[in-house]
Amino acid sequence: SNHGFTETVETSERERKSAPLTDAQAMHVAEMALRVAESYGVPYDIEWARYADKIYLLQARPITSFAVDVE
């Protein structure tokens, strides 16, 4: 069904239990994040999407806060 911009799609159990990215795609996302951080000199929060087995960088913004565990 389609409710505005959200679409619900039936998936098989195999699809639900499989990894959303291949190892190579996950490495590509990590490399993309490192390249962005190296370009700006600080860690960046990146937003990305996968479409037709390609990874796209949608946007990047500096990380302005970090969660720190204090004991």
N, C-alpha and C positions, 0 to 999 in steps of 0.2 A: 504494500500500500504506500501511497505517497501523501505526506502531510506537510505541505509547504515545501521546505527545502530538504526535508528528511525523507529518505526512502527506506523501507524495510524490505529486505530481500531474503528469501529462504536459502539456507546453505546446508550442505551435507555435514554429517558428523565428522567426516574426514577433513573437510575445510575448516570446521570449527576447532579441531585439535591440531591442525598443522601450524607451523610457524608463519607469521605474516610476511616475513622477509627471508630470502635466502641468506646464507652466510655472506656471499659476495655483496648483496644489496645492503646488509647491515654494515659491512666494512665501508661501503661507498658513503653511507650516511655519516659514519664516524669521521671519515676523511674529509667530507664536506664541512663538518663542524670544526675540525682542526684548521682547515684552510681559512675559514671565516675568522676564527679566533686569532690566528697568526697574522691575518691582514690588518686587524684592528688592535692587536696587542692585549686584548682582554677576552675572557670567556663570553660567548654569545649564546643566546637561546635561539635555536633555529626551528623553523616550521617547515616541514617538508611533506611531500605527497608522492605516492606511487601510482602511476597510471600506465597500463600496458607494459609492465615490467621495466619502466624507466622511473628513476627517482628525480624529482624536481624540488629545488629550493624555492619555497614560497616567500619567506621573509626571515629576517634575522634582526635581533635587537639585543643590546647589551644586558647581561644579567646584573640586576641592581641589588639583589640580596641573596644571601646564601643561608640555608638552614644549618645550624650548628648544634650538635648534641652537647649539652652541658651536664656533667654529672655532679 
